[in-house]
Amino acid sequence: MARHIRGQSNRQIAREEGIDRETVGRVLRQPEITQLIARYRSQLLSMVPKAIGAYDEALDSDDLRLKAATATKLLEGFQVFGNGEEQATPEQDREQRRLIFLGQLTDMMLTKNRRYSTPLPPGYDRLEAEIEERME
């Protein structure tokens, strides 16, 4: 399940586990598993605003080392410059694109909430108060 959530293909999972990829597919299609995966993804999505807030706080910090380390990690994550490691694997690249998309989606939801008062998904209500504080 964890490999599937990280974006690993059924073929890769099957190869590493030494089982048929169809077996992997059947396991991942079981109702209990699909519900659990959906719940985990929802929990991860609900953490995105907190993570963005943590980056904001670190970048606003008076501690220059914390600010520089945070900025460096962000720039490496967005592949503005390399981190001295080999090129990202297709799975890592896919995960980075997914996280960027989730951040953009979160920003879009918050913008629409502010402009048009559209309701936020569950768990985002706390974020609305934080936004209002920052807007003041």
N, C-alpha and C positions, 0 to 999 in steps of 0.2 A: 504494500500500500504506500509506504513512504517513498519508494522509488517511483511509483506511478505519479504521486503528488508532485515530486520534484521534476517530472517531465520525462522520465525514462520510458522508452518504448517497451511494449510487451515483448518484443523480440529480444531486447537487451536483458530484460528481467528474466525471461526464460533461459537465455544462455547462461547467465550468472547463477541461476538456481538449478540448472540442469534438468529443466522440465520443458514440455512442449508449450509453444506460445499460445496455442488455443486454450490450454489449461489455465494459463495466466489470465486470458480474456474471460474465461468462465468464472474464475474466482472473483475478478474485479467487477463482473456484472451481477454478482449475488446482491440481493436487496440490502442485506445488512452492511455489506461492504460499500455499496454506492451511497447509502445514507451516512455511513461513518466518514467517507471521503468528503461528502458534501459538508458535513458538520466541521471537519478539520479545515476545509477551504474557507468556510464562513468565519471560523475563528481567526484564521490567518488574515483574512481581509479586514476583520474588525481591528486588528493590531496595526494596520497600515497608518492610520492617523496618529497613533501613539509614536510610532517609529519616525514619522515625519516631524512630529513635535520634538522628539528627542534630538533629531538632527538640527532643527531650528535653534533649540536651546544651546546645543554645543557650538553652533556657528556664531551665536550671539554672546558666547561666553567671553569673559575678560581673560581667561587662561589661553594664551597664545598657542601653547602646545596642543591643547585640546582642540582648539579651533583649526589649527593646521592639520592635525591628524584626521579630523572629521572631513575637512575639505578634500584632503588627499584621497580618503576612502571613497567619497562621492565621485570625484573625478575619475578614479580608477574604475569604479562601478559603471560609470557612463562611458568608459573607454576613451576619455579625453586624452589620457596618456597611460602607457602600460605600467604594470607594477613589477616588472622584472621577471614575470613568469611567462610560461609559454602561452600561446594563443588559447582563448577559451574554447572549450569543446562545444559542439553544436547544442548539447543539452544545457550547458551553462549560458550560452548565448540566448537560447530560447527562454530560459528562466529570467535572465536580465530584461529581455524584451517584455516578458509577462509582468514583471515587477514595475517596470516603467509604465506599462499600460494601466496597471492597477492604480499607480500614483496619479496618472492623468485622469482616470475614471473618478477617483476620489475627489480630485480638484474640480472636475466638472459637476459632480453631485453637490459639492459645497457651494460652488458658484451659483448653480440653479436654485439652491435653497435660499441663498441670500437675495438673489434677484427676483425670484418668482415665488418664494415661500413654498417650494415643493417639499414634501416630507422626506426626511432622511431615513435610510434603512435602520433597523434596530441596532443599538449600540453606538450610533453616531450622534445621539442627542447630547452627550457630554461634549462632543467636539464642537457643536454649535455654540455652546457657552464660551468655550475657549476662543473661538473665532471672534465672537463679539467683544471679548476682552482685548484681543489683539487689534481689533479695528478701532477701538477708542483711543 
